[in-house]
Amino acid sequence: MKRSRPELSVAIVEKELEPGKHQTGHNSGVIHAGIYYAPGSLKANLCKAGAAQTKLFCEENHIPFDVCGKLIVATDEKELPALDNLRQRSEQNGLDTRMVDKAELAEIEPNVAGVRAILSPASGIVNYGLICRVLRDRLSEQGVTFHFGAPVTGLRETSGEVTVETDKLSLTASLVVACAGLQADRIADMSGLADDFRIIPFRGEYFRLSEKAGNLVKHLIYPVPDPSLPFLGVHLTKMIGGYTTVGPNAVFSFGRETYDGNGIVLADTARSLAFPGFWKLMARSVKPGIHEMRGTLSRRVYLERCQRYCPSLAMDDLQAYPPGIRAQAVGRDGKMIDDFLIRQTARTVHVCNAPSPAATSAFPIGADIGGRILAKLAS
């Protein structure tokens, strides 16, 4: 947007002291290819383009990344129909993937147990927090002003402008974009756009593999997703920095930013409990909830899930690692909103739901929002 209209004055307000301190800095760092997403969805359309743009940005700005490839591994014959469905979906999404049989899997990943796998050679890894910091520097060079450490406390929209109130300053603009992640519904509430959904936070717990186990795999190793579970399952992820993580699981978080432990934040918990969709979601998610809770309560259970496709892992290979908290929008009907959700008023645009692969898709999401803003300026 700034490139199209360099005369525009742009300011970014951020409650933290630097960018990427929440979902962006606590995810698994994967550059997704777009295998899982429904053909024609925003996720499918934006993920492939986003992966290419992310890699190009990294090349242009000398940011380390590794296109190591991903293997989605079926560990028994019962998972093969679901694996075949994923292969068909990847073809519909125009992706370069192929099936790997048991013999080839043993050859390319000798420490991984499976009967068949999908290989996605375009998948990779990067440090998204570093991308955010480089973006900050590049935008500053283009004249964008940053206000860090300034939590937004209010939005007031009139026919001619929007006033953004923070606990430090007040800014007035012709247009406002809100990308608040874990607080997206609270900010959308200020524009009257969040009556029918709520951000329900899910805690994703990771472990870092020990040094002796850190080089067990060469690719990203994912299980075949269980259709009864809402997320992708515990996986092995090579990280920029030369180590490997395993995770995440997904359990309800009693706070939206409680990275040091799943302690209760009364305002966050009350906001979830007061929403009818939360109880409907919990009612239909009893089995998945118990499945995930068993993993968070027992490191042994967590390990056993990893050992299904990486049997050589041992208990002492699982070392402490910071968790992430996923902002998941849920509707009043109790269904998770699966796709990206962007809403707007005359003078605001709100990114209300941006689940994975939002980090991979960030550049085309930004282009979409920029197009909306330019259209509003032209009207």
Sequence and secondary structure as in RCSB ss.txt:
>XXXX:A:sequence
MKRSRPELSVAIVEKELEPGKHQTGHNSGVIHAGIYYAPGSLKANLCKAGAAQTKLFCEENHIPFDVCGKLIVAT
DEKELPALDNLRQRSEQNGLDTRMVDKAELAEIEPNVAGVRAILSPASGIVNYGLICRVLRDRLSEQGVTFHFGA
PVTGLRETSGEVTVETDKLSLTASLVVACAGLQADRIADMSGLADDFRIIPFRGEYFRLSEKAGNLVKHLIYPVP
DPSLPFLGVHLTKMIGGYTTVGPNAVFSFGRETYDGNGIVLADTARSLAFPGFWKLMARSVKPGIHEMRGTLSRR
VYLERCQRYCPSLAMDDLQAYPPGIRAQAVGRDGKMIDDFLIRQTARTVHVCNAPSPAATSAFPIGADIGGRILA
KLAS
>XXXX:A:secstr
 TTT TT   EEEESSSSS  SGGGSS  EE    SS TTSHHHHHHHHHHHHHHHHHHHHT  EE   EEEEE 
SGGGHHHHHHHHHHHHHTT   EEEEHHHHHHH TT   SEEEEETT EEE HHHHHHHHHHHHHHTT EEEES 
 EEEEEE SS EEEEESS EEEES EEE  GGGHHHHHHTTT  TTEEEEEEEE  EEE TTTTTS SSEEEE  
 TTSSS   EEEE TTS EEEE   EE SSSS TT     HHHHHHHHTSHHHHHHHHHTHHHHHHHHHHHH HH
HHHHHHHTT TT  GGGEEE   EEEEEEEETTS B  S EEEE SSEEEEEE  TTTTTTHHHHHHHHHHHHHH
HHH 
